[in-house]
Amino acid sequence: MSIVKANQLVREGKFKEAESMYKSLYNKTKLEMYRFGMEHSRRKQKENSSIKYNSNLNSTDAVNEKRRILFITAGLKGPTAGGGIATCFHSMVKTMGMLSTTETDVLYIAHPYYSQGTYESWKNSYKEYCNANFIVINVDNKNYGTKEMKRSHAILEYLMENEGLYDRVVFHDFMGLAYYTVLAKKFGVGLSNTKVIISGHGNHMLSNFFGKKKVDSWHTKAILFMERMSLKYADEVTSPSSFYKDWLSGNLEIDKNKIVVLPNIIYTSDSKEKIDVTFKDDTKKLLVFYGRIERLKGIDLLIEAIKKSNSKQVVHNILIAGLSTKIDGLDAKDYIAKALTSVNCEVQYKFNCQPTEVFNYIKENKGTCILPTLGENAPCIVVECILHGVPFLASDIPGIKEMVSDKYHSTYLFQTGSLLELTEKIQLETPAPTDSVLSYNMQQNELVWVDYLSQKSNQLVVLPSRIKDQKRPLISVVIPTCDRPELLEAAVESIYNQSYSNFEIIIVDDASVDSELNRSVASKYSCSYVYLSDKSYKGLACNTAVEYAKGEYICFFDDDDIAHPDMLDRYVVAFNRSDVNILSGFCEVFEHDTSYTSTSENYYSLALGGGLEVNLSINMFGKGSFIIDTQFFKEIGGYEVDESAVPMVDYRFYIKASLMGAEISIIPQAQYFYRKNSPKSLYYLSGNNRTQQFLAKASIQNILEKKLGRDIGKAVAPMIWDVSLPHYK
């Protein structure tokens, strides 16, 4: 008789036998997990007895139906040293694995992969102690994009390879790793029968606001965008506090109706291990700062409180534990040492340690944990202090106030940012908390989470992957070309062989020397052919071709690319499911000198879509092949017309369209093969890249001034002068 056997009985639906075994275990050893298992088994029996018989249900359906959940996280307790997300996801995984009948998997998506042990050791550990399957996947570093984009793409590939395996997938909001998954679902790529849940813990916008941090790179802008859009398109969002629910709704305009407030699950450990730290004079009162060592967590406030206490001849021992960061360009340890140079106190540091080790040390040395955070969601450390019986003092931010019972606020909380109040309280003795200090019952909370993540959704519908009775509009595919007939034919053939049949192809020849070769390609594939006798360049060439177009949508396609057979089909499915104006996608990049089918050397060029918040700093709109509503294209005036060979033609169009209110997005899969280093391309024909850069940037500045007004346009324009042409090796 064991907990493992009892849990197995629950997973098999043998709840009465499980209850009996949990009860026997509890009678021998009064452990809470046995009592919870007993209560859970009893409740599941009541639920089953209330199910009415359905004559249309196969008698084996209820028994054989196996549900599966996947948790996806970049931080996980065990492999990762610590952190709120790592702690919370470990607890959710353990709760579902041990207390539910749902098969539980956890995908650890750290990039690059790191852990405090081997993959096999954590695989075995999570199976034994959490009854969960521990999974890691490789992230392809060859792909073009940020680390978060690469991770988000790797996750989507895993989910698509395992389409139909999971009823639910749970992401954290930090980093926006769900972005490509929610786009895939939104645009009909797949996962229509999987509910996507974002577990809210905190995001960069919240951190930047309370930490008074500026957005200083396009990379951070990309993360902010991915986080916001992931929350917007997710099926549901969980929040550990009402404060964060209101914050998400008010600041990111997330629909309140899809946000569920569920406090974090936190497990305590029976481990007696503690960190090894020794002070010269252990009679002095111990103050411990535990967490990420940064301004947001209030490290500056603690430093000032130590100084103020010191000025009153009160001397403390200080332990700084947790995760180190950079503050004003200095390692956190050096920053603190510099700030406390003239202060009479001893400071010790302990990085990358486990929570239980820290809490055991604090209790043994009669210390107090100081949590002077300036603002965040609902920090796990507060709950951990309460459950471990560790004295603590914390800021009274709304998320923390919700976790601490009202009658204990004056004992354990101080006014956020108040140097005076913190200085006074650290000189007093703080009592060890009991479970009653926590505003909710952790054991009941676990069962609420199990119910929430186990319930079967009645909103999920399996959608067709191909167009059937949906709208099948005519698409005009516009291909501009000049003196590249062999490449042109390969491009046209890839369009001609599309699975979607309602299209026309318009080849616009921009003054080719040997135009007859292009004309013959057009004739071979029944294309319309427009010849421009004077060199017009891409903008005017495409605008001219649109005048001949009959389609509801225009798909611009470069003459050196190869379309995926389902490209047009995917575009139409996506348009039928959304109200976007412009759609692009990823492309699979291959060298001109190799075959596009040589996949071992190929890589994906990822994109974000979206508006100007990221894309004025770097072009992440998408590549030059995209589809747009024809009427909208005409309303905004089409491409910019150039009088010479000016690059960034499509980027300039995206900026113009965005300024005029275009909703721009991407389908998160490769729509075509992009030929790199193709002959006679604009970038490689000219050796004067400095001139090309200037002409392109001047054109963008002109667009900004036209659309925003001269003053605002000139004020914004300097941002775009750092955007570079692509650099290929």
ZAMARGU-4260 file (C-alpha; in steps of 0.2 Angstrom, whole numbers, plus 5000, padded with zeros to 4 digits):
<rodrens>
0) 5000/5000/5000 | 5008/5017/4994 | 5004/5034/4988 | 5009/5029/4971 | 4996/5015/4971
5) 4983/5026/4977 | 4986/5039/4964 | 4986/5025/4951 | 4969/5020/4957 | 4963/5038/4955
10) 4969/5039/4937 | 4960/5022/4933 | 4944/5030/4940 | 4943/5018/4954 | 4939/5031/4967
15) 4931/5020/4980 | 4947/5009/4982 | 4958/5025/4981 | 4948/5033/4995 | 4950/5017/5006
20) 4969/5017/5003 | 4971/5036/5006 | 4961/5034/5022 | 4973/5019/5028 | 4988/5029/5024
25) 4981/5045/5033 | 4977/5034/5049 | 4995/5029/5049 | 5003/5045/5045 | 4994/5062/5047
30) 5000/5069/5031 | 4990/5082/5022 | 4992/5074/5005 | 4984/5058/5011 | 4969/5068/5017
35) 4967/5078/5001 | 4968/5062/4991 | 4954/5055/5002 | 4943/5070/5000 | 4946/5071/4981
40) 4942/5053/4979 | 4926/5055/4989 | 4921/5070/4979 | 4924/5061/4962 | 4913/5047/4968
45) 4898/5059/4971 | 4901/5067/4954 | 4900/5050/4945 | 4885/5045/4954 | 4876/5060/4948
50) 4879/5057/4929 | 4864/5052/4920 | 4864/5037/4908 | 4865/5042/4890 | 4859/5028/4878
55) 4869/5035/4864 | 4886/5034/4873 | 4896/5019/4870 | 4898/5010/4886 | 4917/5011/4885
60) 4918/5029/4881 | 4918/5036/4899 | 4931/5024/4905 | 4943/5025/4890 | 4942/5043/4887
65) 4960/5049/4892 | 4963/5068/4894 | 4980/5076/4893 | 4987/5092/4898 | 5003/5101/4894
70) 5012/5114/4904 | 5024/5124/4895 | 5037/5135/4904 | 5054/5143/4903 | 5057/5141/4922
75) 5054/5125/4932 | 5058/5121/4950 | 5072/5108/4950 | 5080/5111/4933 | 5079/5130/4937
80) 5087/5136/4953 | 5072/5147/4958 | 5059/5160/4953 | 5041/5163/4955 | 5036/5155/4938
85) 5047/5140/4941 | 5039/5137/4958 | 5021/5139/4952 | 5023/5128/4937 | 5031/5115/4947
90) 5016/5116/4959 | 5003/5115/4945 | 5012/5101/4937 | 5013/5091/4954 | 4995/5095/4958
95) 4988/5089/4941 | 4999/5074/4941 | 4995/5068/4959 | 4977/5073/4961 | 4969/5072/4944
100) 4965/5058/4932 | 4972/5069/4918 | 4989/5063/4910 | 5001/5077/4914 | 5016/5083/4903
105) 5028/5097/4906 | 5038/5105/4892 | 5053/5114/4898 | 5058/5126/4885 | 5073/5135/4892
110) 5084/5142/4878 | 5098/5137/4878 | 5094/5122/4888 | 5101/5122/4906 | 5097/5113/4922
115) 5105/5109/4938 | 5105/5090/4933 | 5104/5079/4918 | 5088/5077/4907 | 5087/5059/4913
120) 5088/5064/4931 | 5074/5076/4930 | 5063/5065/4919 | 5064/5052/4932 | 5061/5064/4946
125) 5046/5072/4939 | 5039/5055/4935 | 5042/5049/4953 | 5037/5064/4963 | 5025/5073/4952
130) 5018/5059/4941 | 5022/5069/4926 | 5031/5067/4910 | 5046/5079/4908 | 5049/5084/4890
135) 5063/5095/4882 | 5064/5100/4864 | 5078/5108/4854 | 5077/5126/4848 | 5084/5129/4831
140) 5096/5143/4832 | 5098/5145/4814 | 5081/5153/4813 | 5080/5172/4811 | 5071/5180/4825
145) 5073/5184/4844 | 5076/5170/4857 | 5058/5171/4862 | 5052/5170/4844 | 5063/5155/4841
150) 5056/5147/4857 | 5038/5151/4853 | 5041/5143/4835 | 5048/5127/4843 | 5033/5125/4854
155) 5021/5127/4840 | 5031/5114/4830 | 5030/5102/4844 | 5011/5105/4847 | 5008/5103/4828
160) 5018/5087/4828 | 5007/5081/4842 | 4990/5088/4836 | 4975/5081/4845 | 4986/5074/4860
165) 4982/5088/4872 | 4965/5095/4878 | 4974/5110/4886 | 4990/5118/4886 | 4995/5131/4899
170) 5008/5144/4896 | 5015/5158/4907 | 5012/5176/4902 | 5030/5181/4904 | 5040/5181/4887
175) 5024/5179/4877 | 5030/5161/4872 | 5011/5157/4867 | 5011/5170/4853 | 5013/5158/4838
180) 5002/5145/4846 | 4988/5157/4848 | 4990/5164/4830 | 4990/5146/4824 | 4973/5143/4832
185) 4966/5160/4827 | 4970/5158/4809 | 4965/5140/4807 | 4983/5132/4805 | 4978/5119/4819
190) 4975/5116/4837 | 4957/5120/4835 | 4952/5106/4848 | 4965/5112/4861 | 4961/5126/4874
195) 4976/5138/4876 | 4977/5145/4894 | 4989/5159/4899 | 4994/5158/4918 | 4997/5176/4923
200) 5012/5179/4934 | 5018/5195/4928 | 5025/5203/4911 | 5037/5215/4906 | 5025/5230/4905
205) 5021/5227/4923 | 5039/5225/4928 | 5045/5240/4918 | 5031/5251/4926 | 5034/5247/4944
210) 5053/5245/4942 | 5054/5262/4933 | 5063/5253/4918 | 5064/5260/4901 | 5061/5250/4885
215) 5079/5252/4878 | 5079/5239/4864 | 5069/5233/4849 | 5071/5215/4857 | 5061/5221/4873
220) 5048/5229/4862 | 5046/5212/4853 | 5043/5203/4870 | 5030/5216/4875 | 5021/5214/4859
225) 5021/5195/4860 | 5015/5195/4878 | 5001/5207/4875 | 4995/5197/4859 | 4997/5180/4868
230) 4985/5187/4882 | 4973/5194/4869 | 4971/5178/4859 | 4972/5165/4872 | 4956/5156/4876
235) 4957/5159/4895 | 4969/5168/4907 | 4971/5164/4925 | 4977/5177/4937 | 4983/5174/4955
240) 4975/5190/4961 | 4960/5202/4958 | 4973/5216/4956 | 4982/5208/4941 | 4965/5204/4933
245) 4960/5222/4934 | 4978/5227/4928 | 4977/5216/4913 | 4960/5222/4908 | 4964/5241/4911
250) 4982/5241/4904 | 4982/5228/4890 | 4963/5228/4886 | 4961/5209/4890 | 4943/5204/4891
255) 4939/5202/4909 | 4926/5189/4906 | 4940/5177/4901 | 4951/5180/4916 | 4949/5168/4930
260) 4956/5172/4948 | 4965/5157/4955 | 4978/5159/4969 | 4995/5151/4966 | 4998/5134/4972
265) 5013/5132/4983 | 5020/5116/4990 | 5032/5116/5005 | 5046/5103/5007 | 5050/5092/5022
270) 5069/5094/5018 | 5080/5099/5032 | 5094/5106/5021 | 5099/5124/5023 | 5111/5135/5015
275) 5129/5137/5022 | 5132/5155/5028 | 5142/5161/5043 | 5142/5178/5051 | 5156/5184/5062
280) 5144/5190/5075 | 5128/5179/5075 | 5120/5189/5090 | 5115/5203/5078 | 5098/5202/5070
285) 5097/5194/5053 | 5088/5202/5039 | 5086/5192/5023 | 5082/5198/5006 | 5077/5184/4995
290) 5072/5185/4977 | 5078/5193/4960 | 5090/5206/4966 | 5084/5221/4956 | 5076/5238/4959
295) 5058/5231/4956 | 5060/5220/4971 | 5065/5235/4982 | 5083/5232/4984 | 5087/5251/4985
300) 5073/5253/4998 | 5081/5240/5009 | 5099/5247/5007 | 5092/5264/5013 | 5083/5256/5028
305) 5099/5248/5033 | 5108/5264/5032 | 5095/5273/5042 | 5095/5260/5055 | 5114/5260/5056
310) 5114/5279/5059 | 5103/5275/5074 | 5117/5263/5080 | 5106/5248/5075 | 5117/5235/5067
315) 5111/5220/5057 | 5118/5205/5048 | 5112/5205/5030 | 5110/5190/5019 | 5106/5193/5000
320) 5100/5177/4992 | 5092/5173/4976 | 5095/5177/4958 | 5108/5190/4953 | 5106/5204/4940
325) 5114/5219/4933 | 5110/5236/4942 | 5117/5252/4933 | 5129/5241/4924 | 5136/5233/4940
330) 5133/5215/4946 | 5121/5216/4960 | 5134/5211/4973 | 5145/5225/4968 | 5131/5237/4967
335) 5126/5233/4985 | 5144/5233/4991 | 5147/5250/4984 | 5130/5257/4992 | 5135/5250/5009
340) 5153/5255/5009 | 5152/5266/5024 | 5139/5256/5033 | 5143/5246/5049 | 5136/5229/5044
345) 5141/5212/5038 | 5133/5207/5021 | 5134/5189/5014 | 5128/5183/4998 | 5120/5166/4992
350) 5115/5164/4974 | 5105/5151/4965 | 5098/5142/4980 | 5082/5132/4983 | 5068/5141/4994
355) 5068/5127/5007 | 5086/5129/5010 | 5084/5148/5013 | 5069/5147/5024 | 5077/5133/5035
360) 5092/5145/5037 | 5081/5160/5042 | 5071/5150/5055 | 5086/5142/5063 | 5095/5159/5064
365) 5079/5168/5070 | 5080/5180/5055 | 5066/5190/5046 | 5063/5189/5027 | 5062/5207/5019
370) 5051/5208/5004 | 5051/5227/4999 | 5044/5225/4982 | 5039/5241/4973 | 5025/5233/4963
375) 5021/5216/4955 | 5008/5203/4954 | 5007/5190/4969 | 5025/5185/4974 | 5026/5167/4979
380) 5039/5171/4992 | 5025/5178/5003 | 5015/5162/5003 | 5031/5152/5005 | 5036/5162/5021
385) 5018/5159/5028 | 5018/5140/5024 | 5036/5138/5031 | 5032/5149/5047 | 5046/5161/5042
390) 5044/5179/5049 | 5043/5192/5035 | 5040/5210/5031 | 5032/5214/5014 | 5026/5229/5005
395) 5007/5232/5005 | 5005/5231/4986 | 4988/5225/4981 | 4993/5208/4976 | 5001/5204/4993
400) 4987/5212/5003 | 4975/5199/4995 | 4986/5185/5000 | 4988/5190/5019 | 4972/5190/5030
405) 4966/5207/5034 | 4969/5206/5053 | 4988/5202/5050 | 4991/5217/5038 | 4998/5228/5052
410) 5010/5214/5058 | 5018/5209/5042 | 5015/5223/5029 | 5022/5240/5028 | 5017/5255/5016
415) 5025/5252/4999 | 5041/5262/4996 | 5040/5269/5014 | 5058/5271/5021 | 5052/5277/5038
420) 5040/5262/5041 | 5052/5249/5035 | 5066/5256/5045 | 5054/5256/5061 | 5048/5238/5057
425) 5065/5230/5055 | 5070/5235/5072 | 5055/5226/5080 | 5053/5207/5082 | 5041/5200/5069
430) 5032/5184/5075 | 5032/5168/5065 | 5016/5166/5054 | 5004/5152/5055 | 4993/5145/5041
435) 4979/5157/5047 | 4989/5172/5040 | 4986/5166/5022 | 4970/5172/5016 | 4965/5156/5007
440) 4966/5138/5011 | 4980/5130/5001 | 4973/5112/5001 | 4956/5118/4995 | 4965/5129/4982
445) 4973/5114/4975 | 4957/5105/4972 | 4949/5121/4964 | 4964/5121/4951 | 4961/5102/4948
450) 4943/5105/4944 | 4947/5120/4933 | 4960/5111/4923 | 4951/5095/4922 | 4934/5101/4916
455) 4929/5097/4898 | 4926/5112/4887 | 4910/5113/4877 | 4917/5128/4866 | 4930/5118/4856
460) 4925/5114/4838 | 4935/5104/4826 | 4937/5115/4811 | 4942/5109/4793 | 4960/5111/4788
465) 4955/5115/4770 | 4942/5126/4763 | 4925/5118/4759 | 4909/5128/4760 | 4918/5144/4766
470) 4920/5159/4755 | 4932/5156/4740 | 4936/5173/4734 | 4946/5176/4718 | 4965/5180/4722
475) 4975/5190/4710 | 4994/5185/4712 | 5005/5199/4706 | 5023/5194/4701 | 5035/5209/4697
480) 5050/5203/4687 | 5065/5209/4677 | 5077/5198/4667 | 5076/5183/4677 | 5065/5171/4667
485) 5072/5155/4674 | 5068/5161/4692 | 5051/5168/4686 | 5046/5151/4679 | 5049/5142/4695
490) 5039/5155/4705 | 5025/5155/4693 | 5024/5136/4692 | 5023/5135/4711 | 5008/5147/4710
495) 5000/5137/4696 | 5001/5121/4706 | 4992/5128/4721 | 4979/5118/4730 | 4968/5133/4730
500) 4961/5135/4712 | 4952/5152/4712 | 4966/5164/4707 | 4974/5173/4692 | 4992/5177/4690
505) 4998/5194/4683 | 5016/5195/4678 | 5022/5213/4677 | 5038/5215/4667 | 5048/5230/4672
510) 5057/5233/4656 | 5066/5217/4654 | 5079/5217/4640 | 5073/5200/4633 | 5055/5202/4637
515) 5050/5188/4625 | 5056/5175/4638 | 5045/5182/4651 | 5030/5183/4639 | 5033/5164/4635
520) 5032/5160/4653 | 5016/5170/4655 | 5008/5161/4640 | 5014/5144/4646 | 5004/5146/4662
525) 4990/5156/4656 | 4995/5172/4665 | 4991/5190/4661 | 5006/5199/4656 | 5010/5218/4658
530) 5025/5225/4650 | 5032/5242/4656 | 5044/5249/4642 | 5052/5261/4654 | 5061/5256/4670
535) 5048/5259/4684 | 5055/5249/4699 | 5044/5238/4710 | 5032/5251/4718 | 5025/5257/4702
540) 5026/5240/4694 | 5015/5232/4707 | 5003/5247/4707 | 5001/5246/4688 | 4998/5227/4689
545) 4984/5230/4702 | 4975/5241/4690 | 4972/5225/4679 | 4968/5214/4694 | 4950/5207/4696
550) 4953/5198/4713 | 4945/5203/4730 | 4963/5200/4737 | 4980/5204/4730 | 4994/5192/4734
555) 5011/5200/4730 | 5024/5187/4726 | 5043/5189/4722 | 5049/5181/4706 | 5063/5172/4714
560) 5053/5163/4728 | 5044/5146/4728 | 5026/5145/4735 | 5021/5132/4747 | 5007/5122/4738
565) 4994/5127/4751 | 5000/5145/4753 | 4984/5153/4745 | 4972/5141/4754 | 4980/5145/4770
570) 4978/5164/4767 | 4960/5162/4763 | 4956/5152/4778 | 4965/5165/4789 | 4955/5179/4781
575) 4939/5170/4783 | 4943/5169/4802 | 4948/5186/4805 | 4947/5205/4801 | 4965/5208/4796
580) 4969/5219/4781 | 4986/5211/4777 | 4993/5194/4780 | 5011/5188/4778 | 5019/5172/4785
585) 5036/5164/4789 | 5047/5159/4775 | 5059/5145/4773 | 5076/5152/4767 | 5087/5143/4755
590) 5103/5148/4746 | 5101/5151/4727 | 5115/5139/4723 | 5106/5125/4732 | 5089/5117/4730
595) 5075/5123/4741 | 5072/5105/4745 | 5089/5104/4754 | 5080/5106/4771 | 5096/5102/4781
600) 5103/5119/4776 | 5087/5129/4776 | 5081/5139/4791 | 5065/5149/4795 | 5064/5168/4794
605) 5051/5172/4808 | 5041/5187/4809 | 5029/5196/4821 | 5016/5205/4810 | 5009/5219/4821
610) 5011/5238/4819 | 5024/5251/4823 | 5028/5247/4841 | 5041/5235/4836 | 5043/5238/4817
615) 5049/5256/4817 | 5065/5249/4826 | 5067/5233/4815 | 5057/5225/4801 | 5047/5211/4809
620) 5031/5214/4799 | 5035/5200/4787 | 5044/5197/4771 | 5039/5204/4754 | 5027/5191/4749
625) 5010/5195/4757 | 4991/5196/4754 | 4980/5211/4756 | 4962/5216/4753 | 4962/5224/4736
630) 4951/5239/4740 | 4961/5243/4756 | 4977/5243/4745 | 4969/5255/4733 | 4962/5266/4747
635) 4979/5269/4755 | 4987/5273/4738 | 4997/5257/4735 | 5016/5256/4735 | 5028/5271/4736
640) 5034/5275/4719 | 5053/5277/4717 | 5063/5286/4703 | 5078/5275/4706 | 5083/5258/4714
645) 5078/5261/4732 | 5077/5246/4744 | 5065/5242/4758 | 5051/5243/4746 | 5039/5231/4756
650) 5045/5238/4773 | 5040/5255/4768 | 5023/5249/4762 | 5020/5240/4778 | 5024/5256/4788
655) 5013/5267/4777 | 4999/5254/4779 | 5001/5253/4797 | 5000/5272/4799 | 4984/5271/4790
660) 4976/5259/4802 | 4980/5242/4794 | 4978/5227/4804 | 4993/5217/4800 | 4997/5199/4805
665) 5006/5183/4800 | 5002/5165/4798 | 5015/5156/4809 | 5021/5144/4797 | 5032/5144/4781
670) 5021/5150/4767 | 5035/5150/4754 | 5053/5147/4751 | 5064/5163/4751 | 5079/5162/4739
675) 5094/5170/4747 | 5108/5178/4737 | 5098/5177/4721 | 5106/5185/4705 | 5101/5202/4699
680) 5092/5207/4715 | 5092/5225/4720 | 5103/5223/4735 | 5117/5214/4726 | 5117/5224/4710
685) 5122/5240/4719 | 5139/5241/4728 | 5134/5258/4736 | 5124/5252/4751 | 5126/5268/4760
690) 5117/5277/4746 | 5103/5264/4746 | 5101/5265/4765 | 5099/5284/4764 | 5086/5284/4750
695) 5076/5271/4759 | 5077/5280/4776 | 5073/5297/4767 | 5057/5289/4759 | 5052/5282/4776
700) 5054/5299/4784 | 5043/5307/4770 | 5030/5294/4774 | 5030/5298/4792 | 5029/5317/4789
705) 5014/5314/4777 | 5004/5303/4788 | 5008/5310/4805 | 5011/5328/4801 | 5028/5337/4798
710) 5032/5340/4817 | 5027/5323/4823 | 5035/5315/4808 | 5051/5323/4810 | 5051/5319/4829
715) 5048/5301/4826 | 5059/5299/4810 | 5076/5297/4820 | 5070/5279/4825 | 5071/5272/4808
720) 5089/5278/4804 | 5095/5263/4814 | 5085/5250/4804 | 5097/5241/4793 | 5097/5231/4777
725) 5098/5212/4779 | 5116/5206/4781 | 5120/5189/4774 | 5135/5179/4777
</rodrens>
